[in-house]
Amino acid sequence: MTPMELAHCTLFSLSSSPKLCINPQKIIRSLNINHISPHSTSISTGSLLNSRTPRLLMANARETSAEIETSVTERQAQTTRFEIFPGNPMPFGAVARDGGVNFAIYSGNSVSATLCLITLSHLQQNIITEEISLDPLINKTGDIWHVFLKGNFDDMVYGYKFDGPYLPEKGHYYDSSRIILDPYAKAVISRGNYGELGPEGNCWPQMAGMIPSPNDEFDWQGDLPLKHPQRELIIYETHVRGFTMHESSRTECPGTYLGMIEKLDHLKELGINCLELMPCHEFNELEYYSYNSAMGDYKMNFWGYSTINYFSPMIRYASSGIRNCGREAINEFKLLVREAHKRDIEVIMDVVFNHTAEGNEKGPILSFRGTDNCVFYMLAPKGDFYNYSGCGNTFNCNHPVVREFIVDCLKYWVTEMHVDGFRFDLASILTRGSSLWDAENVYGSTAEGDMLTTGTPLGVPPVLDMISNDPVLCRVKLIAEAWDCGGLYQVGVFPHWGIWSEWNGKYRDMVRLFIKGTDGFAGAFAECLCGSPNLYKDGGRRPWHSINFVCAHDGFTLADLVTYNNKNNLANGENNEDGENHNNSWNCGQEGEFASISVKKLRKRQMRNFFLTLMVSQGVPMIYMGDEYGHTKGGNNNSYCHDNDINYFRWDKKEAASSDFFRFCHLMTKFRSECESLGLNEFPTSERLQWHGHLPDRPDWSETSRFVAFTLKDLVKGEMYVAFNTSHLPANVTLPNRPGYQWEPLVDTSKPTPFDFFSDDVPQRERAIQQYRHFLEANFYPMLSYSSIILLLKPDVDADAYFTP
C-alpha cells in the first residue's frame, strides 16, 4: 500500500458516536408489521460502528413495538440534533421536502450503511459531526438504503459508510472506514480553489455532498430552450478555465463560469450559436499532480476527462468555490447557461459516461467503487477491470441500475440546469454489453440471443434505447464520439434512433488529406462536402447527423496542423511517447513556427482553406477554441496536463488577428448562416448541386486529382461556385456559362487580407473586383496552388444593356 493509500485509509478515524431519534409508531406503520412472517429473522449489520440495530421478534406487533421503542429511547438520549424517520427509497440522492431531507442510495451488496453528516469546518479536519446507522429492516427497501431527517443542516454536507465484503477477486471493495460520496450528490465539496492542495498536501482530501435546502432557488428570468434546428448550428468547443485564464482576457473572474460569461459576446461576434463545454462535471484537477521538469511546473488533469460525480458542476470553475456548500457554484453554472441563451447560444456538455476517476484496482475508492463496484463497472469473472476506455475502468452502462443512473443524470442537467444537449465521450462504450450481460436479464427474453461476452457491441443497447425514447432527452442534442479505446469504431453505424449525430472522424481525416494535397481523396472529399451520405444516408439519417470538424481538443490545433509534420509533446514530460502519431498534417515546407515568409503565407492560406471547407460542407461545423485566431500549442497534440499558456485562449493574439484570420472566420460563419443551401435538411441532389472539374460538368475523380469544384443553388444567394485546388501547381478554371449572368468573386484564400473575402467594407471593393472582370467575362478564373474560391452568380448589367432595344 502506498503512503497515499495509507493516508486515505486513515481518514476519519476520529468520529463521534452515532445518534438516533426515531418515532416507533412511524416505524411500525412503515414496516406494516402485522404482515411480517413470524418466521422472519433479524439481519446482521456486520461491522457497523457502534450500531444498536433492534432485533425484531415477530411473536406479535406489540412485542416488536416495545423492543423498537426501548432501542430508540436509548438512542434519543444521545442526540437532539435531528429527528430521524425511515424515509423513502425514491428519488435517489438527498432531496429536500416535507420540512426535512430524504436520503436514498443504491448499494445492493453492502450489509450495513451509515449516513455521515459533516460540517464544513469538520470536513477540513477529517472529523465526522454525526453518524446515523441505518437499520436494514427499517431503512432499506430492496437494495436501496434510505432515511428521512429533520433538523438544522446549515453549513453541513454528507456522505456514507458501507460495510460488506472486501473481495477484489469477486468485485467487492467495501471498506467501512471510508466516507463514500453519493453518486447522486448535486454538488461535491472538498477543496475550494483550483490547483490548491488539500490539508497536509493531500491531492485527494475527503469529499462530501451538498445537502439541499428548500430555499435553493435561481431566477431563470423566463429562460426557455432555444431549440435551434440542428442543421443551423455552428458549434464551438471550449474549455471553461482555458477560455479566460490568460491575463489578456482582463476578466474579473478569470478561469470561471463568470469569466466565460464576460466573453460570450466574442462567440456572438464569431457567429457561434452553440457552445460545447469540455467536461464540467466534478473532477480532480490534481489527479496527475507531479512536478514536470520539462515545464518547471506541475502536471494537472486540465481537460477533466476523469469524472468523480456526474450531477455536480465542477466546483473549482466557480468563483464562489465551496461557499454556501456549493449552491453558489451551481447558480454560477446556471447563470452561464441563462446568459448564453440570451445571446441565442445553446449550451451542450461533454459528458464522460465511459469511465470514472476511480481507475483500476489500484485506484482510489471515492464513490461508485465503495457503493457497489461490481454493478457500476465492467468486471471480468475474477474481478479484473475491463478497460475499453483506456483509463483503467469501464462504466457498466447497460446494467439496469447504471443505465437508470445515466438517464436520471442527463434529465437533471436538462430540467434543472437548462442545458441543450450532450456530446458523449467514447460513446461506443455505451453500446457494449454489461458484465454478465444477457438479454433475458435485461429484456426478460432472449431478444438478442444467447448470453454474450462482456463488452460485446449490442444491436439495441438498453441505455441508448432509454435515452433515445425518453420524453425529455429525445428532444435535446445527442452527439456521439462513435469510437472507444477498445478498437470499436462506429462512425456511420452508431445506434441512432434517428436522433443521434456523430463526431465525424472520417470527415476530419479525409479533409486533412485532401487539403494538404494527397492523391486519391477527391471523391472522399466530395462526400464530406455533401454531409457524408456514404456514412449516413442508408441508415436513414440526414446531413446534420454529421458533426464536421478539422480540429478538436485532442490533436493539433488548426495553426499547428499547417506548422508541424510531427507531434512535439516533450512539454508533457513523457519523452514525446504520448499522443497520436498519425496526424495527417503538413508543415508547408518547414517544421516549426520559425519559417520563411513564403511558408508562413502558405500556412495562412491553408488555414483559410480548412475553415472554408468547414463552412461550405453540409452537416454541422464545429470549431475548436482558439482556432479562429490561430492558437498554437507548439505542436503538442496531447495537451491534457497543462494549466498554462499552452491551453489558454490568448485574447491578445485574437485582437492582433481581428483584421486578418479572425475577420475571415467571422465573415465565413456569417456567410454560412445567411445561405439557405449550406444547412440542408436532406442530402443535396443533382437538382441543386453539380460537380465540375477544370472544365464545367467534367469532374475529375481519378486517383491523381487534386481539384474539386461544384455549383450550388441557393434560395437566398442565388447560385455559388466553390472550388478547391490542392495541387502544388496553379490551375486555370473554366466556369459554367450562365447567359445573362456573370460570376463575381466573394472569397479567394490565395489573396491577402482583406481581399481574401470581398465583404462590403473592403476598401475600393469595386475597383478590386474590376481587376477580375476580363477573366470572368470569359468564364475563366486563375487559381493559385493550395487555394479555394467562392464565386457568386450576379446579373450581368452590361449584358442587359447590350440586349435592351
N, C-alpha and C positions, 0 to 999 in steps of 0.2 A: 504494500500500500504506500502510495506516495505521500509526502508531507501534506500536500494539498488535500488529498482524500482523507487523511487522518484528521486534519483540521475540520473538514466538513462533517465527519462523523461525530465530533465532539460538540457541535453546535447545540445550544440549548440544553446543556447538561444541567443547568440550574433552572428550576421551574417551581411554580407554586403548586400546591395540592389542587386536584380537580374539585370543582364545586358545582353543586346541582340543586335546583329548586323546581320540583315538579308537582303539578296538581294531579293527585292519583285518580280522581274521578275522570279527568280528561284522558288519562292513560287508559283506563278501563274502557271508556267509550270508543277510543281509537282502536283498541285491540279487539273489540266485540267479544269480550271474554266468555260470554255464555256459549259461544260456538266453538271454543277451543277443545280439542280432544283431550280427555283425561289421561291419555297415554303419552302426551307430549312431554318432552324432557327439556331441561334448560340447556342453553347453548353456552359453551365456554367462551370467554373473551380472551383466551390465551394470555399473553403477557401485558395486557393493558395496564398502564401505570396507575397504581392506586385505585383501580376500579372496584366498585362495590355494586356490581350489577345484581339486581334482585333475582333469586331463583323462584320461578313461578310454579307453585304447587297447584295443580289443576283439580284438586278434590272438589272445590266449588269456587265460585266467584268471590264469596265473602272472604275465604282464607287468602285468596290471591290478593285481594284489595288490601287486606290487613298487612300482608308482608311487604307489598309495594310501599304502603304508607309509612311503615316503620323505616324502610330503607331511605325513603325520600326525606323523612324528618331528620335523619342523621345528616343528610347532605345539605338540607336547608340551613343547618347550623353553621355551615362553612362559608356561606356567601349570601349577600343580599344584592349583589350587583345585577343579576339577570333573573328574570322569570323564564323557566325552561318548559317547553311543551314538545310533544312528539314531532310535530312538523309534518310536511307533505313531501312526497318523493318527486314532485314536479312543480315548477320547472327546475332544471338544473341550475347550479350556481347559488349565489347569495342574492335574494330578492326581497326588497322592502315592501311590506304590505301589512295591513291589519294592525298597524301600530307596532310592528316589530320587523324582524328579518328572518326569512326562511332559508335554511342552508340545505342543499341537496347535492350529493356527489355519487357517481358510479364507482364502485370498486368490488367487482364480482368475486375475487379470490382472496380478499382480506378476511380475517377472522375478528378483527376489532378495529374501532375507529375512534379517534379523539379529535374534537374541534378545538383548535388553539386560537385564542384571541390575544392580540398583542398591541399595546400602544406603540406609537411611533418612537417614543423615547426608549422603550424596552427593546424594540426591534434593533436599534443601533447597538444595544448592549447584549444581544443574544439571550434575552430573557422572555419567557412566556408569561403574559399577565394573567390569563385564565385558561385552564384546561377543562373541557367538558367531555366526559366519557360518554359515548353513545352506546346504548343498550341494543343488542341485535334483535331483541324481542319487541322493543318499543320504537326504536329509531331506525329500523331497517325494513324496507319493502322490496322484496325480490333481491336484487343486487345493488340497491340504492340506499345509502345512508342519508338520514335527514333529521333535522331538529329545527324548532322554531324558538327564537329568543326575543324577549322584550327587555329593554334596558337602555342605558346610555352608551352608544357606540362612537361617540365623538373621538376623533383622533385615534381610531382603532382599526387594525387590519386583522386578517385571519388566514389560517392555513389548517392543515390536517396532519395527524399522525395515523398511519395504518400499520397494523401488525398482521403477520402472516408468514408464510414460508419464504425463506431466503434460499432459493434453489435455482441459481442461474441456469443449470443444465435443464431445468424444466420451465424456464422462462419467468421465474418469480424473483423479484428484488425488493421484497418488503423489509423495511427497517424502521422499527418504531421509535428510533432515536432521531429520525429526520422529520423536519417540517416540510410537508408537501404542498405545493401550490395547486390550487383548484384550477383544472383546465378551463372552467367557465368563469374565472375571475375577470372582471371588467376593467381592472387596472392593476398593474403589478408594481409593488412598492419595494424598493431596495435602495440603490444609490440614486441621488437626485440630479447629479451633474455628469454630463457626457465625459468619459475618459478618466474620471476620478476613481481611484481605488477605494475599496471599502475599508472598514476598520482593520488595522494591522496589515495593510497591504493586500487584503483579500480581493481576488478578482471575482469571486462568486459569493458575496455576502448573502445572508438569508433573505429570501424574498417572501412576500405575503400579498394577499389580495385585498383590494379595497372593499369595505363593507358599504353597500349603497344606502342612501338616505331618501326618504320620500320627498325631500325638498330639492333633490337634484333636478335642476331644470336648465334649459337652454332656450334662448329666444331665436327661433329659426326665421323670424320675420317673414313668415309666409312662404318659405322656401319649398319648392316643388321640383320633382325630377325634370330635367331638361328634355330628355327623350329625343336626342338628336338621332335622325336616321343614321345607321352605322356607315352607310356609303358616303356620308358627308363629313366624316370625322377626319381630322388631322391630329394625330397623337404625338405627344411629346413625352418621352421617357426621361424622368428626372429623379434626383436624389435629394431628399429634404435638406439634409445637412450640407451636402456639397453645393447646393444651389446658391446659398447666400453666405457661406462661411468665410470666403475670402474677404479681406479687409476692403477691397474695392467695391464690395456690394453696398457699403455705407448704410446698412440696415440697423435698426435699433436693437433687434434681437437676432443676430446672425446665427445661422445653422438651425433654425427652429421653424415650426409651423407658422408663427407670426412673421418671421423673416421672409418666408415664401410668399405670404400674403402681400408684403410690401412690393414684391417683384412680379405680381400677376399681370400687371399691365405690359410687361415685356412680352409675355406669351400672347396677349391680345394683339400687340403690335406685330408679332411674328405671324399671326394668323392661326394660332392654335385654338382648337375648341374641345380638346380632350387631354387631360393631364394624367399620365400614368406614373404613379408613385412607386419607386422601388421600395422594398419591404419596410412597412411602418408598424408591423406587429412587434410586440416586445421581444427584443433580443439583447444579447450581452455583447457590447462592442469590445469588451476586454477578453473575449473568448480566446483570441490568439495573442494576447498581450505578451510581448517579449521584445527585448532590445534588438533593433535592426541596425547592425553596424554599417550596412550599405547606405543608409539614410541618416544615421545618427539620431533616430527617434525610435518610437515603439510601434510595433505592429498592432493594428486594430482590425476587428471584424467590421470593416466600413460598410460593405454592401448590405449586410444584415440578413443574408440567406441562411438563417440558423435560428428558427423561431423557438421562443420559450413559451409564449402564450399567444393564442390566436384571437382572443377577444380584446386584448389590451392594446391601445396605441402605444407606440414607443415613447415612454415617459420622458426620456432624455432628449427628445426632439422638441419638447415643450419648454418655453422659457420659465414656466412655473415649476417644473420638476415635480417633486412629490408633494408639493404644497397642497393642503386640503386633501391629503390621501389620494392624489391623482385626479381628483374631479376637475380641477382647472386644466390639467393636461388634456383630458377628454374634450373639454369645451374648446380648447385651442384647435384641436383637430376639426371639430365641428365648424369652428369659425372659418378655417381654411376652406372647407367644402362650401359653406354658405357664400363666402366672398368669391370663390371661383364661379359658382353658379350665377352670381350677379353679373359676371363678365361673360356669361354664356359659355363657360368652360366646364365640361363634365370632369369628374374625378373617378378614375379606376385605380384599383390597388393590385400590386404584385403580391400574390399570396403563395406561401410555400408549404403546401399540404403534402409534400413528398418525404420530408424528414423533419426532425426537430434538433434542438441543441444538445440533447442528451447523448448523442453519439452511440458508439457500440458499447460492449460490455465494460469497457474501461472509462466510459463517460460518467458524468455526474447524475445523481438521482435528484431531479428537480420537481417533476410534476407527473407526467404520463407514466414514467417508469415505476415510480413509487405508488401510483394509483392502481394500475393493472398493466404491467409490462406486456404480458402475453396477449392482451387484447389490442393495445394501441400500436404494436409493432409487428412486422412480419418476422416470424421466427422459424428457424429450421427445427427438426424434431429434437435436437439436443440443446436447444436454447440459443443457438448462434443467430446473429442478426443478418438477415438479408440486406444487401447494400446496393439496391438499384439506384440509389440517389448519389452514390459516390461520397457520401458524408457520414458513413458509419451505421446508419439505420434507415429503415424504410417505413413510413407511416402505413398502417394496415387499413387503407382507405375503404376497402369493400367489406370490412367486418360490420355487422349491423349496428353496433354501438358507435363505431368510429364514423361511419357514414352519416349517422344521425347527428353526431357532434359537428361534422363539417357543414352540413346543411344549416344547423342552428347558428353556427358562427357566421356564415355568409348572410343569412337573413338578418342577423343582428346589425351587421355593417350597412345593409341596405336600409333597414327600417329605422334604426336608431342614429346612425351616423350619416345617412343620406348619400352614400357613395353610389356611383352609377354603374359599376361593374368590376370585373376582376380579370387579371391575367394570371394564369396558373403556371407556376414554375415547374418544369419537368412533369408536365401534366400526364404523360404516358403512364406514370406510376398509378394514376387514378383508374387506369384500365386493367391493372393486374389483379389477379385473384388473391384473396387474403390468405392468411395462414390457415391450413386445413380447410380451404375453401371447397365447397361442393354445392351444386345447385339446389339440392334438397334442403340444405341448411339455410340457404339464403332465400330461395323462392318457394320452398315447400314442395318442390317437384324436381324432376330430373330434366329441366328445360335445357340445360347446357350439356347434358350427357353425364358421363361418369365423373368420379372425383378427379379434380385437376390438380396438378402440381402447384404449390405456392408460387405466385408471381406470374402464372400463365395469363397472357392477354385474353380478356373476355370480350365476346361479341357485344354483349349488353351489360356493361359494368353497372352494378347496382347504384353506386354513388353518383355516377353521371346520369343515370336514369332518374334518380331522385331530384338532382339539381335541375335537370332539363325540364321536368314536369312539375316542379314546384310553382305554385301560382304567383309567387313573388319573384323568384330567381329567373324564371323563364323570360322575364321582361327586361332584364338588365344585360349589359355587355358581358359575354363569356368568351375569353380568349385563351387558347391552349398553346403552351410551348410543347408541341407534339412529339417529344422525344424524352428519353431519360438516359442515365449513365450505365444502364444495363444493356444497351445496344438496341432498345426498342425505338424505332423511328417511324412515326405515323403521320408525317406531313402529307396531307391529302386523303388520309384514311382514318383520321381520328373520329371516334363515335361522336355524332354531332347533333342528332335530332333536328337538324335544320336551323339551329340557332348558334352553335359553337363556331367561332372563327379560329384561325391558327396563325401564330407567328410563322410566316412562310420562309423557312430557312433555305429552301431551294431558290426562291427569288433572290435572296442575298447572294448566294453563290453564283448563280447564272449572270446576274447583273455585274458583279465584280469581274467575272471572267471576260465578259464581252466588252465592257467599257475599257478595260486595260489592254484590249486588242488581241485576245486569244482566239485562234482559229477554231471553227466548229461550233460556235454557240449563237449564231444569228437566229436560227429557228427557236431555240430555247429562250432567247432574249425577247423575241416577238410574243411568245406565250406569256412571259412575265408582263409585258405591256398590256395584254388583254385581261389580266386578272388571274392568270394561270388556269384556264379552262381545262387543260390536261390533267390538273390535280382535282378540281372541284366540280366540274360540270356534270360528270357521270354520277357523282354522289348526290346530285340534286341541290348543290349549293350555288351561291351567287358570287360575283366578283368580290363583294365586300366581306366575304368569309376569309379572304386572304389579307393578312396584315403584312404589308410590304415594308421591308427595312433593308438598308445597306449596312448600317452600324447600330449597335446596341451597347449596353453597359459592358457586356462580355465580349472582348475583342478590341480591335483597333478603332480609334476614333476616325472620323472622315478625313481629317488632316493627316493622321498617321498612316491611313490606308494608301495615300499617294506619296508618302515620305519614306516608308520602310519596307524593304523586302522581307526582313526577318524581325521577329519579336526582340525586344530589348527589355527583359524583365529582371535585370540584375538588381534593380532597386528593391525587389521583393526579398532579397537575401536568400534565394534558393538556387543560386548558380545558373540562373536562366533555364532551369529544367521544368518550370511550371508553365502553364498557358498553352494555347493551341499553336501548333507548328505550321498548319496549313491555312494561311490567311487570304490567299488569292489576292494579294496586294502587289503594288508596283511602285517603286520609288521614283519613277520618271527619269531614271538615268544616274542618280547619285543617292547614296544611302545617308540618311540623317538630315537634320534641319539645315546644316551649313552646305549650301549648294549654289550653283551659278544662277544668274538672273534668269537665263532661259529655262532652266529646270524649274525654278520657282513659278514662272509664268505658266508652264505646262501643268504644274500641280494645281494651281488655281483653276485652270481650265477643266481639269479632270474632276475637281470638286464640284464645279458647276454642272458638269455632265451627269454626275451621280445624282445631284439634287434635282436636276431637271427630270431625270428618269423617274424618280420617286413621284414627282408631281404630275406627270402625264400618264402614269400607269393606272389602269383600272384596279380597284381594290382600295385598301385603306393605308395611306402612308404613315409611317412612324419615324420621327426624328429623335435622335439621341441628344441629350442636354449638352450644349456647347458646340455642337457641330455647325450651328448657324453662324458662328464667328470663326471656326477653325481651331477649336481647342486641341491641344496636343498633350499626350501623356508620355512623350518622349519615346514612343514605340512600345510602351508597356501594354500588353493585351490581356493582362490579368491583374488589374489594379485593386483587387478585393481588400487589401490590407493597409491602404494608405489614407490616413486622415490628414492630408496636406494638399499642396497645390496641384499634385497630380490629378486629384479627383475634384478639385474645387472649380466651380464656374468662375471665370475671370471676367468680371464686369469691365475692367479697364480694357481688356482685349476686345470685348464686344463693342465698346464705344469706338475703339480705333477702327473696327470693321464696319461701322454703321453705314459708311458711304461706299463700301466695297462688297464683300461677300454677304454680309448680313442684309444689305439692301437687295441683293439678288434673291436671297432666300425669301425675304418678305414679299417681294413682287411675285415670285413664283407661287407661293401659297395663296396669295390674293388672286392670281390668275386662275388657279385651280378652283378656288371657291366660286368664282364668277362663271365658270364653264359648266354648262349642264351635262356635257358629254364625258367629263372626267371623273364622274362618280356614278356610273350607270348601275341600275338595278339588275340588269341582265348582261350577259357576255355580248360584246359587240358582234354584229353580223356584217355581211358584205353590203347591206343597205346603208350602213353608216360608216364603215371603215374599209379602206382599200390600201393594199400594200404596194410599195414601189421599190425600185432599185435606183441605179444611176439614171435609168430611163423610166418614165411613167409606166405603171401597171406591169413592170417586169422585175419583181423582187428576186433577189439572189439568196437562195437558201443553201448554197454549196458550202462545203467544209472550209473553204478559204475566204468566205465572205466576211467582211468586217463593216458592212453597210446595211442599215435597216432604215426604211422610211415608210411613213403612212400618212394618209389624209383621213381626217375625222370630221364628220358633220356635227356641228354644234348649234342648238336652237337659239343660243344667245350670241355667240361669237361668229356664227356663220360656219365657214369651213377653215380648218387649220391644216397645215403641212408640218410634220415633225420628222426630222431626220437625224441620224447618228452616224458619224464617220469615225470609226475607231481604228482606222489604219494609220500607219506612220507616214502615209502619203496623202496629199490633198486630193479632193475629189471634185470633179465638175458635174454638177447635178442638173438634169433637165427636169423641169417642174411640169406637173399636169396642166394641160391647157384648159382654161375656163373662159370661153368667149364672153366679152363684156365685163370681165373682172381681171384684176391683177393682184399678184401676191405682194404682200408688204411685210418687211421684216419686223419681228417682235423680239426674238431672242437669238443671239449668236454668241455661244460661250467662248469663241476664239477672240472676241473683241474685249478691249479693256473697259473697265467701269468709266462712265455709265452706259456705254454703248453696247454692253452685253445684254441689256434689257431696255428696249426703247419705250420707257414709260412716258407719260405726258409731260413730266417735269424735266426731261433731258434737255440740256441747253442746245439750242439750234437743232432741235429734233428734225424738223422738216428738211433742213439742209443736209443733215446726215443721211436721212432716208433717200434723198435725191441721188446720193452717190451710188445707190444700188439700182437706180432707175433703168440704166441702159442694160443691166443684166436681166432684170425682172421683166422688162418689155419683151425680151426674147425668151421668157420662161426658162431662165438659166440662173444658177446660183453657184458660186465657187465656195467650197467648204475646205477649211484648213484641216490638217490632220488632228485627230483626237478632239473633235468638236461636235456640237449638236446645235440644231436650229429649230425655231418655231416661226412659221410664216402664217399670216392671216390673209384670207381672201377678201379683197375690198373691191367695190365697184370701180371700174376704170373710167374716171371722169373724162379723160381725153378721148376715149373711145365713144362715149356718149355724145360728146361734142362733134366728133367726126361723122357719126351716123345721123345727127339731127338735121332734118331738111331745112 
